[in-house]
Amino acid sequence: MNEELISVIIPVYNVEKYIRFCLDSVINQTYKNLEIIIVDDGTKDSSGEIAEEYAKKDSRIKVVHKENGGLSDARNVGLDIATGKYIAFLDSDDVISLDFYEYLYGLIKEKDYDIAECEFLRISSDEIENVQTILDEKNNNETIVVKEESSKEALSDFYGRYLDPYVNKVVVWNKIYKKEVYDGIRYPVGRFHEDEFTTFKILNKVNKMVTSTKKLHGYMQTSNSIMRRDIKQKQIEDNLEAYEAAVNFFKDNKFIQVKCMRRYLENCLELYMKVERGSEDTSLKNEKYEWIYETFKKHYEQYIDEIEKYTENDDELELVVHIKEAYEDLIKNGNTVLTVYYKVIDSMQR
């Protein structure tokens, strides 16, 4: 197979414990024609030095050192200097299967797709040395399904009823992209939920993409993972602003817009629960509860009317019924755990 250049963008910040595992999994890929762009985002540990060490051993590696600007800024720097026909991203504490790029490149070339996507497996820091074996064993025991998706189908998954397709779609590091997909698109600097602000624009641009259930990426979760800490007010605000931006973006595509509206309302309730599960004191929680509630209430009547007017899918209408029940629970009981709503959602295996 004629190997075209794939630019792999790896933002780095304070990952000295894990970066070698990550870089080893990249430089030892079966697909060799890689441009490996390591963006040192002002790291305070030895991660930048380790990156330079690898660059001396492998001419495919370029290291950029910059002041700390956050994940979005680091990705954008990588995008601006990438020269490959295809783009890939990788977090510097994750590990990929050694055939990651060979497999996805084979898929994307079959029908000139815009994106090729695989599934990922959550791993712990204790498993990082054995990721290759863990991924192989997982794939050997499962039937691999490959399917083609149009932009409409991909966006339906993205804003659909089930959580797994959404998570697979929203993250960037389980894919390779044609570089032109990113023309005019960059990640929002200074924002949490940078993928939610960006992925819907990318999926809207594609003609067709291909997805595989093969697990080729080990996503490392630590006890300090951002998803495990108390949720910050800015995270809440950025999360909902990303959904509101999508609602406005799809004003001429009512099919997708009503899905965004439903997810916006649903996400308000999910954020409410995330605050409840945190370890903050009651006064801090109450401030966040009040903000989420007022924001939810502000959009509720407008969005719920539009959803019921345009939604024909019974599953989605069922979710709307439960959003209404949760809203009534909030009105009646104030800042309480939304137990009815979440029991229903859990039973639907979101």
C-alpha positions as CSV (number, residue, x, y, z in Angstrom):
1,M,0.0,0.0,0.0
2,N,1.3,3.5,-0.9
3,E,1.5,5.2,2.5
4,E,0.5,8.9,2.4
5,L,1.7,11.2,5.2
6,I,-0.3,11.3,8.4
7,S,0.4,14.1,10.8
8,V,0.0,13.0,14.4
9,I,-0.5,15.9,16.8
10,I,0.3,15.2,20.5
11,P,-0.2,18.0,23.0
12,V,2.0,17.5,26.1
13,Y,1.6,18.9,29.6
14,N,3.0,17.3,32.8
15,V,2.8,13.7,31.7
16,E,6.4,12.5,32.5
17,K,5.0,9.3,34.0
18,Y,3.2,8.2,30.9
19,I,4.7,10.0,27.8
20,R,7.2,7.3,27.0
21,F,4.4,4.7,26.7
22,C,2.5,7.0,24.4
23,L,5.5,7.8,22.2
24,D,6.6,4.2,22.0
25,S,3.2,3.2,20.7
26,V,3.5,5.8,18.0
27,I,7.1,5.4,16.7
28,N,6.6,1.6,16.6
29,Q,3.5,1.8,14.4
30,T,3.3,-0.7,11.5
31,Y,2.4,2.4,9.4
32,K,5.6,4.3,9.0
33,N,4.9,7.5,7.0
34,L,4.1,9.7,10.0
35,E,4.8,13.3,10.9
36,I,4.8,13.3,14.7
37,I,4.2,16.8,16.1
38,I,4.7,17.0,19.8
39,V,3.5,20.4,21.2
40,D,5.0,21.0,24.6
41,D,2.3,23.3,26.2
42,G,4.6,24.9,28.8
43,T,4.9,21.7,30.7
44,K,6.4,22.1,34.2
45,D,7.9,18.6,34.5
46,S,10.4,16.7,32.3
47,S,7.9,15.9,29.6
48,G,9.4,18.4,27.2
49,E,12.9,17.0,27.7
50,I,11.6,13.5,27.1
51,A,10.0,14.7,23.8
52,E,13.4,16.1,22.7
53,E,15.1,12.9,23.6
54,Y,12.7,11.0,21.3
55,A,13.2,13.6,18.6
56,K,16.9,12.9,18.5
57,K,16.2,9.2,18.0
58,D,13.4,9.6,15.4
59,S,13.6,12.1,12.5
60,R,9.8,12.0,12.0
61,I,9.4,13.8,15.4
62,K,9.0,17.6,15.5
63,V,8.9,19.2,19.0
64,V,7.3,22.7,19.5
65,H,7.8,24.4,22.9
66,K,5.3,27.1,23.8
67,E,3.9,28.9,26.7
68,N,1.0,27.2,28.4
69,G,-2.2,28.0,26.5
70,G,-4.3,24.9,27.1
71,L,-5.3,21.9,25.1
72,S,-7.1,23.8,22.3
73,D,-4.2,26.1,21.7
74,A,-1.7,23.2,21.6
75,R,-3.9,21.4,19.1
76,N,-4.3,24.5,16.9
77,V,-0.5,25.0,16.9
78,G,-0.2,21.4,15.6
79,L,-2.8,21.9,13.0
80,D,-1.2,25.1,11.7
81,I,2.2,23.3,11.0
82,A,0.9,19.9,9.9
83,T,1.8,18.9,6.4
84,G,0.2,15.5,6.1
85,K,-2.7,14.6,3.9
86,Y,-4.4,13.2,7.0
87,I,-4.6,14.5,10.6
88,A,-4.7,12.5,13.8
89,F,-4.6,13.5,17.4
90,L,-3.3,11.7,20.5
91,D,-3.3,12.6,24.2
92,S,0.1,12.1,25.7
93,D,-1.0,9.8,28.4
94,D,-2.8,7.4,26.1
95,V,-1.5,4.4,24.2
96,I,-2.6,3.1,20.8
97,S,-2.4,-0.3,19.2
98,L,0.6,-0.8,17.0
99,D,-1.6,-1.1,13.9
100,F,-3.8,1.9,14.7
101,Y,-2.8,4.0,11.7
102,E,-2.4,1.1,9.3
103,Y,-5.9,-0.1,10.1
104,L,-7.6,3.3,9.9
105,Y,-5.7,4.4,6.8
106,G,-6.9,1.2,5.1
107,L,-10.5,2.0,6.0
108,I,-10.4,5.7,5.0
109,K,-8.9,4.8,1.6
110,E,-11.5,2.1,0.7
111,K,-14.0,4.7,-0.5
112,D,-12.2,7.9,-0.1
113,Y,-13.9,8.6,3.3
114,D,-13.4,11.9,5.1
115,I,-13.0,10.3,8.6
116,A,-12.1,6.8,9.8
117,E,-13.0,6.0,13.4
118,C,-12.4,3.1,15.8
119,E,-13.5,2.4,19.3
120,F,-11.4,2.9,22.5
121,L,-11.0,1.1,25.7
122,R,-10.7,2.8,29.1
123,I,-7.6,1.6,31.0
124,S,-6.1,2.4,34.4
125,S,-2.5,3.6,35.0
126,D,-1.8,0.1,36.3
127,E,-2.6,-1.4,32.9
128,I,-0.6,1.0,30.8
129,E,2.3,-1.4,30.3
130,N,0.0,-4.1,28.9
131,V,-2.3,-2.0,26.7
132,Q,-1.3,-3.9,23.5
133,T,-2.2,-7.3,25.0
134,I,-5.4,-6.0,26.5
135,L,-6.6,-4.5,23.2
136,D,-5.6,-7.6,21.3
137,E,-7.5,-9.9,23.7
138,K,-10.6,-7.6,23.6
139,N,-10.7,-7.6,19.8
140,N,-10.1,-11.3,19.5
141,N,-13.2,-12.0,21.6
142,E,-15.5,-9.6,19.7
143,T,-17.1,-9.5,16.3
144,I,-15.7,-6.4,14.5
145,V,-18.4,-4.3,12.7
146,V,-17.5,-1.7,10.1
147,K,-20.1,0.7,8.7
148,E,-20.4,3.7,6.5
149,E,-22.2,6.9,7.8
150,S,-23.4,10.0,6.0
151,S,-23.1,13.4,7.8
152,K,-26.7,13.1,8.8
153,E,-26.2,9.6,10.3
154,A,-23.1,10.7,12.1
155,L,-24.8,13.7,13.6
156,S,-27.8,11.6,14.6
157,D,-25.4,9.4,16.6
158,F,-23.7,12.4,18.0
159,Y,-27.0,13.9,19.4
160,G,-28.7,10.6,19.7
161,R,-30.3,8.7,22.6
162,Y,-27.4,6.5,23.6
163,L,-24.2,7.6,25.3
164,D,-21.6,5.3,23.7
165,P,-22.0,6.5,20.1
166,Y,-21.9,10.1,21.3
167,V,-18.6,9.5,23.3
168,N,-17.0,7.8,20.3
169,K,-18.0,10.6,18.0
170,V,-17.1,13.6,20.2
171,V,-13.5,12.6,21.0
172,V,-10.8,13.3,18.4
173,W,-8.1,10.8,19.3
174,N,-9.8,7.7,17.9
175,K,-9.8,8.9,14.3
176,I,-7.9,10.0,11.3
177,Y,-9.2,12.9,9.2
178,K,-8.6,14.3,5.8
179,K,-6.7,17.5,6.5
180,E,-9.2,19.6,4.6
181,V,-11.9,18.7,7.1
182,Y,-10.2,21.2,9.4
183,D,-10.2,24.1,6.9
184,G,-11.7,27.0,8.7
185,I,-12.1,25.1,11.9
186,R,-9.9,25.5,15.0
187,Y,-10.4,24.6,18.7
188,P,-11.7,27.3,21.1
189,V,-8.9,28.5,23.2
190,G,-9.6,28.9,26.9
191,R,-12.7,26.7,26.9
192,F,-13.5,23.4,28.5
193,H,-15.4,20.9,26.3
194,E,-13.4,22.0,23.3
195,D,-14.6,18.9,21.4
196,E,-18.3,19.7,21.9
197,F,-17.6,23.2,20.4
198,T,-16.0,21.7,17.4
199,T,-17.0,18.2,16.5
200,F,-20.5,19.1,15.2
201,K,-18.9,21.5,12.7
202,I,-16.6,18.7,11.4
203,L,-19.4,16.1,11.2
204,N,-21.5,18.6,9.3
205,K,-18.7,19.0,6.7
206,V,-18.1,15.4,5.9
207,N,-19.6,13.7,2.9
208,K,-19.2,10.2,4.4
209,M,-17.2,8.6,7.2
210,V,-16.4,5.0,8.2
211,T,-16.6,3.6,11.7
212,S,-15.3,0.3,13.2
213,T,-16.0,-1.4,16.5
214,K,-12.4,-2.5,16.6
215,K,-10.7,-1.2,19.8
216,L,-7.4,0.3,18.9
217,H,-6.9,3.1,21.5
218,G,-6.2,2.8,25.2
219,Y,-7.7,5.8,27.0
220,M,-6.0,6.2,30.3
221,Q,-8.1,7.3,33.3
222,T,-6.4,8.3,36.6
223,S,-7.8,9.2,40.0
224,N,-7.0,12.8,39.1
225,S,-8.9,12.7,35.8
226,I,-10.9,15.8,35.0
227,M,-14.1,13.8,34.8
228,R,-13.6,12.6,38.4
229,R,-13.1,16.0,40.1
230,D,-15.7,18.4,41.3
231,I,-17.2,20.1,38.3
232,K,-16.3,23.8,37.9
233,Q,-18.7,26.5,37.2
234,K,-16.8,27.3,33.9
235,Q,-17.1,23.7,32.9
236,I,-20.8,23.8,33.3
237,E,-21.1,27.1,31.4
238,D,-18.9,26.0,28.5
239,N,-20.7,22.7,28.2
240,L,-24.0,24.3,27.8
241,E,-22.7,27.1,25.6
242,A,-21.3,24.4,23.2
243,Y,-24.8,22.9,22.9
244,E,-26.4,26.3,22.4
245,A,-23.8,27.1,19.7
246,A,-24.9,23.9,17.9
247,V,-28.6,24.8,18.2
248,N,-27.9,28.1,16.5
249,F,-25.5,26.5,14.0
250,F,-28.2,24.1,12.8
251,K,-31.0,26.7,12.4
252,D,-31.5,25.6,8.8
253,N,-31.4,21.9,9.6
254,K,-34.4,21.3,11.8
255,F,-33.9,17.5,12.0
256,I,-30.5,18.0,13.8
257,Q,-31.5,21.2,15.6
258,V,-34.2,19.5,17.6
259,K,-31.8,16.8,18.6
260,C,-29.4,19.5,19.9
261,M,-32.3,21.1,21.8
262,R,-33.2,17.8,23.4
263,R,-29.6,17.2,24.4
264,Y,-29.2,20.7,25.8
265,L,-32.2,20.2,28.2
266,E,-31.0,16.7,29.0
267,N,-27.5,17.9,29.7
268,C,-28.8,20.5,32.1
269,L,-30.2,17.6,34.1
270,E,-27.0,15.6,33.8
271,L,-24.9,18.5,35.0
272,Y,-27.2,18.9,37.9
273,M,-26.5,15.3,38.9
274,K,-22.8,15.7,38.5
275,V,-22.8,18.6,40.9
276,E,-24.8,16.5,43.4
277,R,-22.2,13.7,43.2
278,G,-19.3,16.1,44.0
279,S,-17.6,16.6,47.3
280,E,-18.1,20.3,47.6
281,D,-19.8,21.9,50.5
282,T,-23.5,22.6,50.3
283,S,-23.3,26.3,49.7
284,L,-21.1,25.9,46.6
285,K,-23.4,23.1,45.3
286,N,-26.5,25.3,45.8
287,E,-24.9,28.1,43.7
288,K,-24.4,25.7,40.8
289,Y,-27.8,24.1,41.2
290,E,-29.4,27.6,41.0
291,W,-27.4,28.5,37.9
292,I,-28.2,25.3,36.1
293,Y,-31.9,25.5,37.1
294,E,-32.3,29.1,35.9
295,T,-30.5,28.3,32.6
296,F,-32.6,25.2,32.1
297,K,-35.8,27.1,32.8
298,K,-34.8,29.9,30.4
299,H,-34.6,27.5,27.4
300,Y,-37.2,24.9,28.5
301,E,-40.4,26.2,27.0
302,Q,-38.9,27.2,23.7
303,Y,-37.0,24.0,23.2
304,I,-39.6,21.6,24.4
305,D,-42.2,23.0,22.0
306,E,-39.9,22.7,19.0
307,I,-38.9,19.2,19.9
308,E,-42.5,18.0,20.2
309,K,-43.4,19.8,17.0
310,Y,-40.7,18.3,14.8
311,T,-39.7,15.0,16.4
312,E,-41.2,11.9,14.9
313,N,-39.0,9.3,16.6
314,D,-40.8,7.5,19.4
315,D,-37.6,6.9,21.4
316,E,-36.8,10.6,21.4
317,L,-40.3,11.5,22.4
318,E,-40.0,9.1,25.3
319,L,-37.0,11.0,26.5
320,V,-38.9,14.3,26.2
321,V,-41.6,12.9,28.5
322,H,-38.9,12.1,31.1
323,I,-37.3,15.5,30.7
324,K,-40.7,17.0,31.4
325,E,-41.1,14.8,34.5
326,A,-37.6,15.9,35.7
327,Y,-38.5,19.6,35.1
328,E,-41.7,19.2,37.1
329,D,-39.7,17.5,39.9
330,L,-37.4,20.5,40.0
331,I,-40.3,22.9,40.1
332,K,-41.9,20.9,42.9
333,N,-39.0,19.9,45.0
334,G,-36.3,22.5,44.2
335,N,-32.7,21.4,44.5
336,T,-33.2,17.6,44.9
337,V,-31.6,14.6,43.3
338,L,-33.4,13.8,40.0
339,T,-33.9,10.2,41.0
340,V,-36.9,9.5,38.8
341,Y,-35.2,10.8,35.7
342,Y,-32.0,9.0,36.3
343,K,-33.7,5.7,37.1
344,V,-35.4,5.9,33.7
345,I,-32.3,6.9,31.9
346,D,-30.3,4.0,33.5
347,S,-33.0,1.6,32.5
348,M,-32.7,2.8,28.9
349,Q,-29.0,2.0,29.1
350,R,-27.8,5.5,28.0
